Amino acid sequence: MTKPMRQSKFAVFAMVGQTVKELFLPFIFFAMQGDHTFSRKLWWLAGFLLVSFIFGVLRWFFFTYDLNAHEITVNQGVFVKRHAHVPFERIQTLTKTQPVLFQPFGVYQVRLETSGEKDDQLTFNALTPAQIDTIARYRQAAQTKVSETLIDTKQPQVRATYHINQQELVRYALTSFGSLGIMGVIFTILSEVSNHLPQHVMMGLDGWLRGGSVMFYATLAAGVILVGMGVAFIKIYNQYYGFTLTRVGQHLAIARGLFTKHTMQLRTTRVQAVQLEQSLLRRALHLQTVSVLLASANQSEKNDTHQNVLMPVVQSGQVAEVIQPFLPTLQIPTLKRAATVRHALRYQMQYAVMWALGMFGLLLIANWLMATYLHFAAGFVWLVGLAGSLVVIWSISGWLCITDQRLTIADDMLAIQITPWFTKRQYYVRRDKIQGVRATQSLFMARHQAQHLQVVVRHGDSATYIKLRYLQADVVAQVNRWLIDVK
């Protein structure tokens, strides 16, 4: 066992900042009580910063950790002492993050995630590379079992490296739909700012906009779209700059980031499933993103987009070849069309149209309420156009949902393809990683011997639900038999 160790002294500043965030609202509450002079408020502020600094130093001083061959122990707390013992065998991933402010000091934020609850993860505010390497070395030694050593004698530890080049990174950033969200934020900010502008300024802007031509409005809209695309491009480029995937034995290391650097280490045997994803635009360009689903204590919503990406962009026909050196036990069988009942496409289209009309009904109610109480309502042509757009969008989504369904069972591997909301996803899951299978059947579906199949796979601290619609009942039964038929 090592002697109790403390984090880097730079962690003091991180803990002071953390204390400031925790005490900020109580400080504002007490500072606003009574009619204080400006000098009195400055004294309040100085006292608040002093208390935050003292507590930050104390929290750093009482935060210690020690290592032995089997576990890491963390002790923390100024008034209430807390002790956490986490066996190295349970640690799923080791994630390093280096924000811009940390880079001159050469320290990292570190998170150790387990397969348990969220509270089981360990977070370090600032560790040096030497401290991180020590923890990683203890973890790797504890997770290297005799059985794995025997496997490695037959299949030597192959070092494999994938590095995204600039051309691939630019294509990945340009084909991202993140610009849609950015444009929404821009419109929200503009509308919020307009509420606080003086009336004469708003009247001048209103007159300026009213006098514009069609070309003027088209140019204005194009400008907003370009700004949104530019911001989204910079965001994606920053997140995946220098993306590097390395495999050494049974461990993978992922490094990425321009301004904020992220590094994650994970064990290949802890991967729950492999996911290949294509947006509508990347589908046209034959590009796919390779991700993994991991069982960890971290919230899955935060993992979905960035942390679990193994390869941001790969040519569709080269996925099996490129991913094999990093996940040598992964099988990628040929996907076969899922056996759906007769008229499954018609049933799904009817379901989609019903949803679209339901959404349109809610919009009609909202429009009526605005007309009644706010004296503002949308025109008939606008409502008809909106109804038509909803029906078309939902119908296309339903058509893709059925026509893109694939299901293949190959030895111990289950391969599924679905297309929820225009994004095609392929999942490759081993039998022992499946948490459960659920079949549902409505009264309408019972007449046609149709069932929906839902496969549950662990992801983060929750689960991912993979759903196939309107399958033949014997297909669902075959999946159930395969799942329990463990030889």
N, C-alpha and C positions, 0 to 999 in steps of 0.2 A: 504494500500500500504506500502511496506517495504521501508526503506531508501536505497538510491543507494549503491550498493555493488560492490566490486572489486574482481577479481580473486585472487587465491593464489599467494603469492610473487614468487613462483617458475615459474609462468607464465612469469616473466621478462626474464628468460633464454630462454624460448620457443620463445618469441617474438623477442629477440635478434637474435636467430638462424634464425627465419623467415626473419628478416631484412637483415641478412648476405646473405641469398639465393637470395633475391630480388635485392640487390646491387652488387652481385658478378660479373656479366657480365660487368656492367658499370665500376667497379673498374679495371677489367682486361684490358678493352679497354684503359682507361686513363693511367694505369701503363705501358702499352706496347708502349705508344707514346714516341718517342725520345730515346736517348741512356743514360739511367740512371745508375748510379753506384749501387753497391749492398747496400750501406748504404742508398742511396736515396730510393731504393725500400722498405727497411725496414721501413723508415719513412712513405711511402705510405701505407704500410700494417698496421702500428700502427694507422695512421689517419683513415683508413677504419674501423678498429675494434672499435675505439673510437666513431666514428659517428654511427656505428651500435648499440653500447651499449646505447648511448644517446637516439636514436630513439626507441630502444626496451623499455627503461624505460618510455619514454613519451607515447608510445602506450599502455603500461600496465596502466599507471596513468589515461589516458583519456578513458579507456575501463571500463564502469560501466553498471550495469544492476539492475533493480528493478522489483518486483513482486506485482501483486494484484490478486484478486480472479478470474479475467477473462483472463489476458494476462501477458506476459513477455516482457519487454522493454529493448533493448540493445542500449547503446550510445557509439560510438567509433569514432576515427579520431583525428589526431593532428592538421592538417591544414583544412581539409575538414571534417566537422562533419556529421555523419550518424546516423540516429535513426531508429530502426526496432521495430515494434510492432507486436507480433505474439500471437494470441489468443491460449490459451491452448487447446481449442476444436479442432484446426487444426493440432496439433502436432501428427504425426503418430507414431514415434518411438523416444526413448531416448537411445542413444548409448554411452557407456563408453569404452574408450580404455586406457590401462595402459602399455606403453612400459617399457622395463627393467629399463631405467634410471629414470623413474617416481616412480618405486615401493619403493625405500628407503624413498621417501618423502611423500608417501601416497596420491598422487594426480592423477587425471585422465583427459585425453582429453575427451570432451563431445560434442556430436553433436545432435541437435534437428532437426528432419526432418519433414517437412509438406507435404501436398498433392499438393502443388503448384509447382512453378518453382524451379530450382536449387538454385537461388539466395535467395530464401526464407528461407533456412536452416540457423540455428544459430550454430556457432562453438565457443567453449571455449577452450583455450589453456591448462588451468590447474585449476581444481576445487577440493576442498576437499570433502570427503564423506558427511560431514554435509551440504555443499552447494548443492550437488547433491540431497540429500534426501529432502531438502526443495523444490527444483524445482519439483521433482517427486511427492511430496505430494500435491502441488498446482495443478499440472496437473491432478492427479487422482481425486481430489475433483471436478475440473471443468468438467471433462468428465463423472462423475457419475450423470446421469440424473434420474428424478423421474421414468420414464418408466423402467429403468434398475433396480432401487431399487425394483419395484413391481415384476419384473422377479426374482430377487434374493430371494424374500420372498417365492416364489413357488419352486425355485431351489437354495438352499443355496450355498453360496460361498464355493466351494469344493477346498481344497488345494491339488494339484497333483504335483508330482515331478518325473522327468525322469533323470537318471544319467547314462552316458555311462560307462561301466566297461572296464577294461584293455583288456580283450579278444575281445570285440566288437571293441574297438579302433584299436587294432592291425589288425584285419580282415579288417576294413575299410581302413587303411593305405596301407595294402598289396595289396588290390584289386583296388587301384587307378592307373589310367593310366598317372599320372603326371610324371612318370619316362621317358616316351617317350619325353616329352618336355625337361627334364633335360639332356637326352642324346644328343638331338639336340644342347643344349647350350654348352655341353662339346666339341662336334665336332667343333662347331663354334669357341670356344676359342682356341682349338688346331690349327685350320687352321689359325687363326689370329696371334697366337704366332709364327707359322712357318714362316710367312712373315717377321718377324723382327729378326730371328736368323741369325748369321753369316753363310756365304756360306759353310765354312769347317765343321761346325756343322751339317748343313742340309745334306751335302754329306755323313757324317758319319752315320746319322740316316737313310738315304736312303739305304746305303749299309747294315745296320743292318736289316732293314725291308725286303729287297730283299732276304736276306739269310735265312729268316724264313721258317719253315715248315708249313703244314696245321694245325698241332696241335698248333703251335705258334700263328697263326692268330686266331684260334678258342679261345685260352686262352685270347688273347688280347681283342677280341670282348666281351667275357664273362665278363672280368674285367670292361670294360666300362659300360656294362649293369648292373652289380652289383652296381657300383658306382652310376649310375643314379637311380636305385631302392632305394639305401640307402638314397640318398639325398631327393628323393620324400617321402620316409617313414618318415624321420625326419621332413620334412616340414608339412606333414599332421598331424603327431603326436603332433607337437608343436601347430598347429592351433586348434585342437579339444581336447586337453588334459583337463580333468576335465569337459567335456561338461555337463551342467546341464540345464534342462528346468523346470521352475516352473510356475504354474498357481495359481493366487489368484483372485477370482472373474472374471472380464472381462479383466484382464491383464496377459500377459505372460512375463517372464523374462528369458533371455538366457545368460549364462555365459560360457566362454571357454577360453583356451589359457594357455600355459606353461610359455614362456618367455614374450610374449606380451599378456596381459589379456584383453579380450573383454567382455562387458556386454551390452545387448540390452533389452529394455522394449518396448513392443508393445501391442496394444489393439486388442482383438480377433475380435471385430466387424469391424476392418479396414482391415482384411485379404481379398484379392481379389479372391484368388484361392489357392487350395492345390495341390501340385505336388509331385508325387511319381516317382522316377527315378532309373533306373537300367542300368548300363553299361553291356557290353557283358559278362564280367567275373562275375560280381555280379549277373547277371541273372542266370548263371549256378549254383551259390551257393545259390540262392533264397534269396538274400539280396536286400533291397530297402532303398533309402534315401528319407526322408520326408522333403519337403521344402514348403514355402508359397510365394505367390506373393503379394507384398505390394505396395500401392500407396504412393509414397513419392517423395521428391525433389532430392533424391540421384540418381546417374546414375545407371541404371539397370545392366550394364555390371559388375560393381563392386559387386553387390549384389548376382549375380547368383550363385557363387560358395560357399560362406561362410556365409554371413550375414543372409540370410533368411532360413538357414537350421534349422529345428526344431528337427529332429532326424537323426543323421548321418547314422545309420545302424539299420534296423529292419528286422526281418524275414518276408517274403512276406505274409504268412498266418496269421500273428499277427498284421498287420498294423491297421485294424479297431479297434481292442481291445485296442491297446496301445495308439492310437491317440485320442480316444473318451474322456478321462478325460480332455484333454487340449482344444479340440474343440468340446464341447458337441452338438452343433447344426449341425455339419457336417454329411451329409449322404454319405455313400460309397456304392452306388448300384452295383449290379453285372453287369459287362461290357458285352455287347452283340456285336457280330460281326457286323461291319458296312456293310450296304447293298450297295455293289458296283455293277457296271454294269457287264454284261457278258464280259469275256476276259479282265477284269481290270488288272489282273496280267501281261498278255501279253503286254498290252499297257505300263505299268510301266517299264517292262523289256526293251522294245524297247527304251523308253525314257532314261533309265539308260545307255544302250549300246551306244546310240547316244552321250551322255555326255562323256562317256569314250573315244570314238573315237575322239571326238572334242578335249579333253585334249591331246590325243596322237598326233593329228595333230599339236597342238601348240608345243609339245615337238620335233616333227620332224623339224619344222621351226627353233626352237632354236638350234637344232643339226646342221642344215645346215648353220646357221649363224656362229656357232663356227668353223665349218669345213672351211668356206670361209675366215673368218677374223682372227681366232686364230689358225688355222691349228690343231684343236683338235676335234675329233668326236667320238661318241660311236659306238661300233661294231654292226653288224647286229643281232647277237644272243641276245645281251643286249636289243636292241630295240624291238625285237619280244617278249622277256620275259616281258618287261615293258608293252607292249600293252596287252598281255594276262593277266597280273596282274590287270591292270586297268579295263578290261572287267569283270573279276571275281569279283573284289571288288564292282564295281558299280552294277553288277547283283545281288549279295547277298544283298546289301543295298536295291535295288528296291524290291526284293522278301520279305524282312522283312517289308518294308514300307507298302505293301498291305496286307500281311497275318496277320500283327499285329494290323490293324486298328480296333478300337472298338468305339461304339457310343451308349449311353444310356441316355434317358430322364426319370427322376424320380421326379415327382412333380415339385419343383422349382430348381432342381439340374440337371446340364448337365455334364455327365461324358464322357471323350474322352481319347482314348489311341492311341498314334502314336509312330513310331520308326524312327526318323531321324538319319541317319548315325550310326546305330548299338546301339543307346542308347534308350531304351524304356522309354517313359514318359506317365504317367497317370495324367490327370487334372480333378479336381472336382470343378466346378464353379457354384455359385448360379446365378439365372436369373438376379437379380438386379445388379450383378457385371460385367456383360458382356457389354463391350463398343460398340460392333457392330459385325455384321456378314456380310461376303462378299462371294458371289458366282461368280466364273469365269468359262468360257466355251469357248474353242477354236472352230474353224470351224470344225476340226476333231471330237471333242467331241460332237458337236451338233447333228451329225448323229446318235450317239449312246445314246442320252439323258443322257449324263454323265456331271457332274459338280464337280469342286473342291470347298470345303467349308473351309472358313477361319474364325475362331472365334478370336476376338480381346479382350484381357484382359489387364487391366492396370498393369504395373510392373515398379516400380521406377518412373523416370520421363519420361518413354517411354511406350512401350507396348510389350506384348508377342503375337505372332501370331501362333495359333494352326491350322494346315492345314490337312484336310482329302482329299484324292485324289480319283477321279473317282467314286464318289457316284452317286446313282440313283437320278434323278431330284426330284422325289416326297419326298425323304428323306430330301433334302435341303429345300424343301418347308415346310415340317413338322417342321424343326428346326426354320424356320422363323415365322411360325404361333405360335409356342410355345413361342418364344421370345416376341411377341407383345401381346399375350393373357394373360394379367395381370388381375387377378380377384381382 
